[in-house]
Amino acid sequence: MTYRVHRLDTKMNKEQDKLERFLNDLRGEVVSIIPNIKPTFQGMGATAKVDFLLIVERLR
């Protein structure tokens, strides 16, 4: 089996359509979606945001 890993830079609260289009354009099967979470600090305390996604695709 052959796999391909894609990196998708995204701001999850604004780019849901971008992710949907990307997934629909893939030729293979999506095996996993791995978020890279970046800690951030704001006035009310610490939180985290998704920096980018790694998408693992299995090619046929």
N, CA, C, O and CB atoms as a CASP TS submission, in Angstrom:
PFRMAT TS
TARGET T0000
AUTHOR 0000-0000-0000
METHOD Language model
MODEL 1
PARENT N/A
ATOM      1  N   MET     1       0.834  -1.187   0.000  1.00  0.00           N
ATOM      2  CA  MET     1       0.000   0.000   0.000  1.00  0.00           C
ATOM      3  C   MET     1       0.877   1.247   0.000  1.00  0.00           C
ATOM      4  O   MET     1       1.967   1.255   0.572  1.00  0.00           O
ATOM      5  CB  MET     1      -0.948   0.000   1.213  1.00  0.00           C
ATOM      6  N   THR     2       0.401   2.264  -0.627  1.00  0.00           N
ATOM      7  CA  THR     2       1.108   3.532  -0.697  1.00  0.00           C
ATOM      8  C   THR     2       0.299   4.585   0.051  1.00  0.00           C
ATOM      9  O   THR     2      -0.922   4.666  -0.087  1.00  0.00           O
ATOM     10  CB  THR     2       1.352   3.958  -2.173  1.00  0.00           C
ATOM     11  N   TYR     3       1.002   5.390   0.844  1.00  0.00           N
ATOM     12  CA  TYR     3       0.359   6.442   1.611  1.00  0.00           C
ATOM     13  C   TYR     3       0.943   7.790   1.213  1.00  0.00           C
ATOM     14  O   TYR     3       2.092   7.882   0.781  1.00  0.00           O
ATOM     15  CB  TYR     3       0.524   6.199   3.125  1.00  0.00           C
ATOM     16  N   ARG     4       0.149   8.812   1.362  1.00  0.00           N
ATOM     17  CA  ARG     4       0.598  10.183   1.129  1.00  0.00           C
ATOM     18  C   ARG     4       0.100  11.019   2.306  1.00  0.00           C
ATOM     19  O   ARG     4      -1.040  10.873   2.747  1.00  0.00           O
ATOM     20  CB  ARG     4       0.068  10.751  -0.258  1.00  0.00           C
ATOM     21  N   VAL     5       0.970  11.896   2.808  1.00  0.00           N
ATOM     22  CA  VAL     5       0.600  12.781   3.918  1.00  0.00           C
ATOM     23  C   VAL     5       0.524  14.207   3.382  1.00  0.00           C
ATOM     24  O   VAL     5       1.470  14.701   2.768  1.00  0.00           O
ATOM     25  CB  VAL     5       1.629  12.677   5.107  1.00  0.00           C
ATOM     26  N   HIS     6      -0.598  14.855   3.619  1.00  0.00           N
ATOM     27  CA  HIS     6      -0.829  16.232   3.178  1.00  0.00           C
ATOM     28  C   HIS     6      -0.850  17.138   4.403  1.00  0.00           C
ATOM     29  O   HIS     6      -1.333  16.748   5.466  1.00  0.00           O
ATOM     30  CB  HIS     6      -2.164  16.354   2.370  1.00  0.00           C
ATOM     31  N   ARG     7      -0.329  18.332   4.249  1.00  0.00           N
ATOM     32  CA  ARG     7      -0.408  19.349   5.299  1.00  0.00           C
ATOM     33  C   ARG     7      -1.386  20.417   4.829  1.00  0.00           C
ATOM     34  O   ARG     7      -1.250  20.952   3.728  1.00  0.00           O
ATOM     35  CB  ARG     7       1.007  19.969   5.619  1.00  0.00           C
ATOM     36  N   LEU     8      -2.360  20.721   5.659  1.00  0.00           N
ATOM     37  CA  LEU     8      -3.364  21.728   5.320  1.00  0.00           C
ATOM     38  C   LEU     8      -3.355  22.807   6.394  1.00  0.00           C
ATOM     39  O   LEU     8      -3.835  22.588   7.506  1.00  0.00           O
ATOM     40  CB  LEU     8      -4.782  21.090   5.184  1.00  0.00           C
ATOM     41  N   ASP     9      -2.810  23.970   6.058  1.00  0.00           N
ATOM     42  CA  ASP     9      -2.827  25.109   6.982  1.00  0.00           C
ATOM     43  C   ASP     9      -4.247  25.637   7.046  1.00  0.00           C
ATOM     44  O   ASP     9      -4.892  25.839   6.017  1.00  0.00           O
ATOM     45  CB  ASP     9      -1.826  26.234   6.535  1.00  0.00           C
ATOM     46  N   THR    10      -4.726  25.858   8.249  1.00  0.00           N
ATOM     47  CA  THR    10      -6.126  26.233   8.371  1.00  0.00           C
ATOM     48  C   THR    10      -6.393  27.014   9.649  1.00  0.00           C
ATOM     49  O   THR    10      -5.666  26.901  10.636  1.00  0.00           O
ATOM     50  CB  THR    10      -6.999  25.001   8.328  1.00  0.00           C
ATOM     51  N   LYS    11      -7.445  27.800   9.605  1.00  0.00           N
ATOM     52  CA  LYS    11      -8.032  28.428  10.780  1.00  0.00           C
ATOM     53  C   LYS    11      -9.422  27.814  10.890  1.00  0.00           C
ATOM     54  O   LYS    11     -10.340  28.195  10.163  1.00  0.00           O
ATOM     55  CB  LYS    11      -8.075  30.032  10.668  1.00  0.00           C
ATOM     56  N   MET    12      -9.564  26.878  11.787  1.00  0.00           N
ATOM     57  CA  MET    12     -10.747  26.012  11.810  1.00  0.00           C
ATOM     58  C   MET    12     -12.067  26.772  11.920  1.00  0.00           C
ATOM     59  O   MET    12     -13.085  26.303  11.411  1.00  0.00           O
ATOM     60  CB  MET    12     -10.639  25.051  12.953  1.00  0.00           C
ATOM     61  N   ASN    13     -12.068  27.904  12.556  1.00  0.00           N
ATOM     62  CA  ASN    13     -13.334  28.612  12.697  1.00  0.00           C
ATOM     63  C   ASN    13     -13.771  29.309  11.419  1.00  0.00           C
ATOM     64  O   ASN    13     -14.927  29.719  11.312  1.00  0.00           O
ATOM     65  CB  ASN    13     -13.232  29.617  13.803  1.00  0.00           C
ATOM     66  N   LYS    14     -12.861  29.457  10.429  1.00  0.00           N
ATOM     67  CA  LYS    14     -13.204  30.206   9.226  1.00  0.00           C
ATOM     68  C   LYS    14     -13.127  29.391   7.943  1.00  0.00           C
ATOM     69  O   LYS    14     -13.664  29.819   6.922  1.00  0.00           O
ATOM     70  CB  LYS    14     -12.309  31.382   9.106  1.00  0.00           C
ATOM     71  N   GLU    15     -12.479  28.231   7.961  1.00  0.00           N
ATOM     72  CA  GLU    15     -12.179  27.555   6.705  1.00  0.00           C
ATOM     73  C   GLU    15     -12.738  26.137   6.607  1.00  0.00           C
ATOM     74  O   GLU    15     -12.067  25.234   6.107  1.00  0.00           O
ATOM     75  CB  GLU    15     -10.706  27.512   6.514  1.00  0.00           C
ATOM     76  N   GLN    16     -13.927  25.948   7.068  1.00  0.00           N
ATOM     77  CA  GLN    16     -14.561  24.638   6.973  1.00  0.00           C
ATOM     78  C   GLN    16     -14.778  24.247   5.516  1.00  0.00           C
ATOM     79  O   GLN    16     -14.607  23.079   5.164  1.00  0.00           O
ATOM     80  CB  GLN    16     -15.894  24.631   7.728  1.00  0.00           C
ATOM     81  N   ASP    17     -15.147  25.187   4.671  1.00  0.00           N
ATOM     82  CA  ASP    17     -15.362  24.907   3.244  1.00  0.00           C
ATOM     83  C   ASP    17     -14.077  24.478   2.557  1.00  0.00           C
ATOM     84  O   ASP    17     -14.095  23.602   1.693  1.00  0.00           O
ATOM     85  CB  ASP    17     -15.936  26.133   2.541  1.00  0.00           C
ATOM     86  N   LYS    18     -12.946  25.100   2.942  1.00  0.00           N
ATOM     87  CA  LYS    18     -11.649  24.732   2.372  1.00  0.00           C
ATOM     88  C   LYS    18     -11.314  23.277   2.686  1.00  0.00           C
ATOM     89  O   LYS    18     -10.850  22.545   1.812  1.00  0.00           O
ATOM     90  CB  LYS    18     -10.543  25.658   2.905  1.00  0.00           C
ATOM     91  N   LEU    19     -11.542  22.858   3.918  1.00  0.00           N
ATOM     92  CA  LEU    19     -11.289  21.480   4.318  1.00  0.00           C
ATOM     93  C   LEU    19     -12.207  20.524   3.564  1.00  0.00           C
ATOM     94  O   LEU    19     -11.765  19.468   3.113  1.00  0.00           O
ATOM     95  CB  LEU    19     -11.476  21.316   5.833  1.00  0.00           C
ATOM     96  N   GLU    20     -13.465  20.880   3.426  1.00  0.00           N
ATOM     97  CA  GLU    20     -14.419  20.028   2.717  1.00  0.00           C
ATOM     98  C   GLU    20     -14.029  19.851   1.250  1.00  0.00           C
ATOM     99  O   GLU    20     -14.079  18.736   0.730  1.00  0.00           O
ATOM    100  CB  GLU    20     -15.827  20.617   2.814  1.00  0.00           C
ATOM    101  N   ARG    21     -13.645  20.923   0.585  1.00  0.00           N
ATOM    102  CA  ARG    21     -13.210  20.827  -0.810  1.00  0.00           C
ATOM    103  C   ARG    21     -11.956  19.972  -0.939  1.00  0.00           C
ATOM    104  O   ARG    21     -11.852  19.153  -1.852  1.00  0.00           O
ATOM    105  CB  ARG    21     -12.952  22.222  -1.387  1.00  0.00           C
ATOM    106  N   PHE    22     -10.999  20.158  -0.025  1.00  0.00           N
ATOM    107  CA  PHE    22      -9.767  19.390  -0.060  1.00  0.00           C
ATOM    108  C   PHE    22     -10.048  17.897   0.083  1.00  0.00           C
ATOM    109  O   PHE    22      -9.508  17.090  -0.673  1.00  0.00           O
ATOM    110  CB  PHE    22      -8.820  19.858   1.041  1.00  0.00           C
ATOM    111  N   LEU    23     -10.882  17.527   1.040  1.00  0.00           N
ATOM    112  CA  LEU    23     -11.193  16.112   1.257  1.00  0.00           C
ATOM    113  C   LEU    23     -11.937  15.513   0.068  1.00  0.00           C
ATOM    114  O   LEU    23     -11.696  14.360  -0.289  1.00  0.00           O
ATOM    115  CB  LEU    23     -12.025  15.941   2.528  1.00  0.00           C
ATOM    116  N   ASN    24     -12.821  16.262  -0.539  1.00  0.00           N
ATOM    117  CA  ASN    24     -13.571  15.751  -1.684  1.00  0.00           C
ATOM    118  C   ASN    24     -12.706  15.593  -2.928  1.00  0.00           C
ATOM    119  O   ASN    24     -13.041  14.807  -3.814  1.00  0.00           O
ATOM    120  CB  ASN    24     -14.730  16.666  -1.988  1.00  0.00           C
ATOM    121  N   ASP    25     -11.600  16.330  -3.009  1.00  0.00           N
ATOM    122  CA  ASP    25     -10.711  16.234  -4.170  1.00  0.00           C
ATOM    123  C   ASP    25      -9.678  15.117  -4.061  1.00  0.00           C
ATOM    124  O   ASP    25      -8.982  14.835  -5.036  1.00  0.00           O
ATOM    125  CB  ASP    25     -10.003  17.540  -4.368  1.00  0.00           C
ATOM    126  N   LEU    26      -9.563  14.483  -2.912  1.00  0.00           N
ATOM    127  CA  LEU    26      -8.590  13.398  -2.755  1.00  0.00           C
ATOM    128  C   LEU    26      -9.011  12.187  -3.581  1.00  0.00           C
ATOM    129  O   LEU    26     -10.199  11.888  -3.704  1.00  0.00           O
ATOM    130  CB  LEU    26      -8.442  13.008  -1.266  1.00  0.00           C
ATOM    131  N   ARG    27      -8.015  11.491  -4.147  1.00  0.00           N
ATOM    132  CA  ARG    27      -8.307  10.312  -4.971  1.00  0.00           C
ATOM    133  C   ARG    27      -8.392   9.041  -4.138  1.00  0.00           C
ATOM    134  O   ARG    27      -9.132   8.120  -4.486  1.00  0.00           O
ATOM    135  CB  ARG    27      -7.244  10.148  -6.046  1.00  0.00           C
ATOM    136  N   GLY    28      -7.647   8.981  -3.047  1.00  0.00           N
ATOM    137  CA  GLY    28      -7.593   7.773  -2.230  1.00  0.00           C
ATOM    138  C   GLY    28      -8.548   7.842  -1.048  1.00  0.00           C
ATOM    139  O   GLY    28      -9.492   8.633  -1.027  1.00  0.00           O
ATOM    140  N   GLU    29      -8.277   6.992  -0.067  1.00  0.00           N
ATOM    141  CA  GLU    29      -9.098   6.894   1.138  1.00  0.00           C
ATOM    142  C   GLU    29      -8.407   7.627   2.280  1.00  0.00           C
ATOM    143  O   GLU    29      -7.204   7.458   2.483  1.00  0.00           O
ATOM    144  CB  GLU    29      -9.359   5.409   1.517  1.00  0.00           C
ATOM    145  N   VAL    30      -9.144   8.433   3.023  1.00  0.00           N
ATOM    146  CA  VAL    30      -8.587   9.138   4.168  1.00  0.00           C
ATOM    147  C   VAL    30      -8.449   8.149   5.320  1.00  0.00           C
ATOM    148  O   VAL    30      -9.429   7.549   5.760  1.00  0.00           O
ATOM    149  CB  VAL    30      -9.478  10.354   4.573  1.00  0.00           C
ATOM    150  N   VAL    31      -7.216   7.988   5.803  1.00  0.00           N
ATOM    151  CA  VAL    31      -6.947   7.066   6.892  1.00  0.00           C
ATOM    152  C   VAL    31      -7.032   7.785   8.237  1.00  0.00           C
ATOM    153  O   VAL    31      -7.577   7.256   9.206  1.00  0.00           O
ATOM    154  CB  VAL    31      -5.568   6.418   6.717  1.00  0.00           C
ATOM    155  N   SER    32      -6.482   9.004   8.277  1.00  0.00           N
ATOM    156  CA  SER    32      -6.440   9.727   9.544  1.00  0.00           C
ATOM    157  C   SER    32      -6.304  11.219   9.287  1.00  0.00           C
ATOM    158  O   SER    32      -5.727  11.643   8.285  1.00  0.00           O
ATOM    159  CB  SER    32      -5.278   9.224  10.423  1.00  0.00           C
ATOM    160  N   ILE    33      -6.846  12.012  10.211  1.00  0.00           N
ATOM    161  CA  ILE    33      -6.649  13.460  10.214  1.00  0.00           C
ATOM    162  C   ILE    33      -6.072  13.803  11.581  1.00  0.00           C
ATOM    163  O   ILE    33      -6.698  13.559  12.613  1.00  0.00           O
ATOM    164  CB  ILE    33      -8.002  14.254   9.924  1.00  0.00           C
ATOM    165  N   ILE    34      -4.860  14.377  11.574  1.00  0.00           N
ATOM    166  CA  ILE    34      -4.137  14.649  12.808  1.00  0.00           C
ATOM    167  C   ILE    34      -3.980  16.161  12.959  1.00  0.00           C
ATOM    168  O   ILE    34      -3.306  16.795  12.146  1.00  0.00           O
ATOM    169  CB  ILE    34      -2.747  13.936  12.814  1.00  0.00           C
ATOM    170  N   PRO    35      -4.592  16.744  13.986  1.00  0.00           N
ATOM    171  CA  PRO    35      -4.434  18.186  14.189  1.00  0.00           C
ATOM    172  C   PRO    35      -3.133  18.500  14.928  1.00  0.00           C
ATOM    173  O   PRO    35      -2.745  17.774  15.844  1.00  0.00           O
ATOM    174  CB  PRO    35      -5.631  18.751  14.970  1.00  0.00           C
ATOM    175  N   ASN    36      -2.467  19.572  14.531  1.00  0.00           N
ATOM    176  CA  ASN    36      -1.327  20.091  15.273  1.00  0.00           C
ATOM    177  C   ASN    36      -1.864  21.235  16.120  1.00  0.00           C
ATOM    178  O   ASN    36      -2.292  22.260  15.591  1.00  0.00           O
ATOM    179  CB  ASN    36      -0.151  20.563  14.314  1.00  0.00           C
ATOM    180  N   ILE    37      -1.840  21.059  17.419  1.00  0.00           N
ATOM    181  CA  ILE    37      -2.443  22.025  18.327  1.00  0.00           C
ATOM    182  C   ILE    37      -1.359  22.904  18.937  1.00  0.00           C
ATOM    183  O   ILE    37      -0.372  22.410  19.482  1.00  0.00           O
ATOM    184  CB  ILE    37      -3.251  21.311  19.433  1.00  0.00           C
ATOM    185  N   LYS    38      -1.560  24.210  18.836  1.00  0.00           N
ATOM    186  CA  LYS    38      -0.585  25.189  19.325  1.00  0.00           C
ATOM    187  C   LYS    38      -1.172  25.896  20.552  1.00  0.00           C
ATOM    188  O   LYS    38      -2.254  26.477  20.472  1.00  0.00           O
ATOM    189  CB  LYS    38      -0.213  26.227  18.203  1.00  0.00           C
ATOM    190  N   PRO    39      -0.465  25.850  21.681  1.00  0.00           N
ATOM    191  CA  PRO    39      -0.964  26.567  22.858  1.00  0.00           C
ATOM    192  C   PRO    39      -0.862  28.077  22.666  1.00  0.00           C
ATOM    193  O   PRO    39       0.104  28.576  22.089  1.00  0.00           O
ATOM    194  CB  PRO    39      -0.186  26.144  24.113  1.00  0.00           C
ATOM    195  N   THR    40      -1.847  28.784  23.146  1.00  0.00           N
ATOM    196  CA  THR    40      -1.841  30.246  23.096  1.00  0.00           C
ATOM    197  C   THR    40      -2.259  30.780  24.459  1.00  0.00           C
ATOM    198  O   THR    40      -2.960  30.110  25.217  1.00  0.00           O
ATOM    199  CB  THR    40      -2.789  30.781  21.972  1.00  0.00           C
ATOM    200  N   PHE    41      -1.824  31.973  24.750  1.00  0.00           N
ATOM    201  CA  PHE    41      -2.151  32.599  26.030  1.00  0.00           C
ATOM    202  C   PHE    41      -2.901  33.889  25.751  1.00  0.00           C
ATOM    203  O   PHE    41      -2.453  34.737  24.980  1.00  0.00           O
ATOM    204  CB  PHE    41      -0.867  32.870  26.880  1.00  0.00           C
ATOM    205  N   GLN    42      -4.050  34.016  26.393  1.00  0.00           N
ATOM    206  CA  GLN    42      -4.876  35.205  26.220  1.00  0.00           C
ATOM    207  C   GLN    42      -5.114  35.830  27.586  1.00  0.00           C
ATOM    208  O   GLN    42      -4.682  35.290  28.605  1.00  0.00           O
ATOM    209  CB  GLN    42      -6.226  34.860  25.518  1.00  0.00           C
ATOM    210  N   GLY    43      -5.786  36.942  27.607  1.00  0.00           N
ATOM    211  CA  GLY    43      -6.023  37.665  28.847  1.00  0.00           C
ATOM    212  C   GLY    43      -6.708  36.852  29.929  1.00  0.00           C
ATOM    213  O   GLY    43      -6.447  37.048  31.116  1.00  0.00           O
ATOM    214  N   MET    44      -7.585  35.938  29.526  1.00  0.00           N
ATOM    215  CA  MET    44      -8.328  35.150  30.508  1.00  0.00           C
ATOM    216  C   MET    44      -7.627  33.846  30.859  1.00  0.00           C
ATOM    217  O   MET    44      -8.127  33.097  31.698  1.00  0.00           O
ATOM    218  CB  MET    44      -9.715  34.854  29.989  1.00  0.00           C
ATOM    219  N   GLY    45      -6.494  33.551  30.251  1.00  0.00           N
ATOM    220  CA  GLY    45      -5.777  32.318  30.563  1.00  0.00           C
ATOM    221  C   GLY    45      -5.290  31.618  29.312  1.00  0.00           C
ATOM    222  O   GLY    45      -5.312  32.176  28.215  1.00  0.00           O
ATOM    223  N   ALA    46      -4.855  30.397  29.495  1.00  0.00           N
ATOM    224  CA  ALA    46      -4.296  29.607  28.397  1.00  0.00           C
ATOM    225  C   ALA    46      -5.404  28.896  27.622  1.00  0.00           C
ATOM    226  O   ALA    46      -6.427  28.506  28.184  1.00  0.00           O
ATOM    227  CB  ALA    46      -3.280  28.581  28.933  1.00  0.00           C
ATOM    228  N   THR    47      -5.177  28.742  26.344  1.00  0.00           N
ATOM    229  CA  THR    47      -6.091  28.001  25.469  1.00  0.00           C
ATOM    230  C   THR    47      -5.255  27.358  24.368  1.00  0.00           C
ATOM    231  O   THR    47      -4.028  27.451  24.389  1.00  0.00           O
ATOM    232  CB  THR    47      -7.210  28.941  24.864  1.00  0.00           C
ATOM    233  N   ALA    48      -5.892  26.724  23.431  1.00  0.00           N
ATOM    234  CA  ALA    48      -5.164  26.082  22.335  1.00  0.00           C
ATOM    235  C   ALA    48      -5.920  26.303  21.038  1.00  0.00           C
ATOM    236  O   ALA    48      -7.145  26.422  21.025  1.00  0.00           O
ATOM    237  CB  ALA    48      -4.968  24.564  22.603  1.00  0.00           C
ATOM    238  N   LYS    49      -5.165  26.357  19.945  1.00  0.00           N
ATOM    239  CA  LYS    49      -5.751  26.523  18.616  1.00  0.00           C
ATOM    240  C   LYS    49      -5.125  25.512  17.669  1.00  0.00           C
ATOM    241  O   LYS    49      -3.975  25.111  17.849  1.00  0.00           O
ATOM    242  CB  LYS    49      -5.548  27.972  18.087  1.00  0.00           C
ATOM    243  N   VAL    50      -5.884  25.105  16.663  1.00  0.00           N
ATOM    244  CA  VAL    50      -5.363  24.200  15.648  1.00  0.00           C
ATOM    245  C   VAL    50      -4.538  25.020  14.665  1.00  0.00           C
ATOM    246  O   VAL    50      -5.044  25.945  14.031  1.00  0.00           O
ATOM    247  CB  VAL    50      -6.517  23.432  14.918  1.00  0.00           C
ATOM    248  N   ASP    51      -3.265  24.668  14.551  1.00  0.00           N
ATOM    249  CA  ASP    51      -2.335  25.388  13.676  1.00  0.00           C
ATOM    250  C   ASP    51      -2.435  24.862  12.241  1.00  0.00           C
ATOM    251  O   ASP    51      -2.552  25.644  11.298  1.00  0.00           O
ATOM    252  CB  ASP    51      -0.882  25.252  14.198  1.00  0.00           C
ATOM    253  N   PHE    52      -2.389  23.538  12.080  1.00  0.00           N
ATOM    254  CA  PHE    52      -2.548  22.911  10.773  1.00  0.00           C
ATOM    255  C   PHE    52      -2.992  21.471  10.970  1.00  0.00           C
ATOM    256  O   PHE    52      -2.949  20.943  12.081  1.00  0.00           O
ATOM    257  CB  PHE    52      -1.229  22.975   9.953  1.00  0.00           C
ATOM    258  N   LEU    53      -3.422  20.839   9.874  1.00  0.00           N
ATOM    259  CA  LEU    53      -3.857  19.440   9.893  1.00  0.00           C
ATOM    260  C   LEU    53      -2.928  18.613   9.043  1.00  0.00           C
ATOM    261  O   LEU    53      -2.500  19.051   7.975  1.00  0.00           O
ATOM    262  CB  LEU    53      -5.307  19.298   9.396  1.00  0.00           C
ATOM    263  N   LEU    54      -2.609  17.414   9.510  1.00  0.00           N
ATOM    264  CA  LEU    54      -1.943  16.419   8.678  1.00  0.00           C
ATOM    265  C   LEU    54      -3.000  15.407   8.277  1.00  0.00           C
ATOM    266  O   LEU    54      -3.680  14.844   9.135  1.00  0.00           O
ATOM    267  CB  LEU    54      -0.735  15.732   9.429  1.00  0.00           C
ATOM    268  N   ILE    55      -3.143  15.173   6.988  1.00  0.00           N
ATOM    269  CA  ILE    55      -4.151  14.260   6.472  1.00  0.00           C
ATOM    270  C   ILE    55      -3.434  13.095   5.792  1.00  0.00           C
ATOM    271  O   ILE    55      -2.695  13.287   4.827  1.00  0.00           O
ATOM    272  CB  ILE    55      -5.122  14.986   5.482  1.00  0.00           C
ATOM    273  N   VAL    56      -3.659  11.895   6.303  1.00  0.00           N
ATOM    274  CA  VAL    56      -3.035  10.696   5.754  1.00  0.00           C
ATOM    275  C   VAL    56      -4.004  10.064   4.772  1.00  0.00           C
ATOM    276  O   VAL    56      -5.143   9.749   5.116  1.00  0.00           O
ATOM    277  CB  VAL    56      -2.641   9.689   6.879  1.00  0.00           C
ATOM    278  N   GLU    57      -3.531   9.881   3.537  1.00  0.00           N
ATOM    279  CA  GLU    57      -4.344   9.331   2.455  1.00  0.00           C
ATOM    280  C   GLU    57      -3.729   8.011   1.990  1.00  0.00           C
ATOM    281  O   GLU    57      -2.526   7.936   1.742  1.00  0.00           O
ATOM    282  CB  GLU    57      -4.455  10.341   1.270  1.00  0.00           C
ATOM    283  N   ARG    58      -4.547   6.983   1.874  1.00  0.00           N
ATOM    284  CA  ARG    58      -4.087   5.705   1.329  1.00  0.00           C
ATOM    285  C   ARG    58      -4.455   5.674  -0.152  1.00  0.00           C
ATOM    286  O   ARG    58      -5.624   5.790  -0.522  1.00  0.00           O
ATOM    287  CB  ARG    58      -4.721   4.481   2.104  1.00  0.00           C
ATOM    288  N   LEU    59      -3.436   5.515  -0.984  1.00  0.00           N
ATOM    289  CA  LEU    59      -3.648   5.471  -2.428  1.00  0.00           C
ATOM    290  C   LEU    59      -3.923   4.048  -2.865  1.00  0.00           C
ATOM    291  O   LEU    59      -3.414   3.099  -2.268  1.00  0.00           O
ATOM    292  CB  LEU    59      -2.433   6.037  -3.180  1.00  0.00           C
ATOM    293  N   ARG    60      -4.709   3.899  -3.881  1.00  0.00           N
ATOM    294  CA  ARG    60      -5.058   2.557  -4.379  1.00  0.00           C
ATOM    295  C   ARG    60      -4.132   2.113  -5.458  1.00  0.00           C
ATOM    296  O   ARG    60      -4.282   1.011  -5.986  1.00  0.00           O
ATOM    297  CB  ARG    60      -6.472   2.524  -4.893  1.00  0.00           C
TER
END
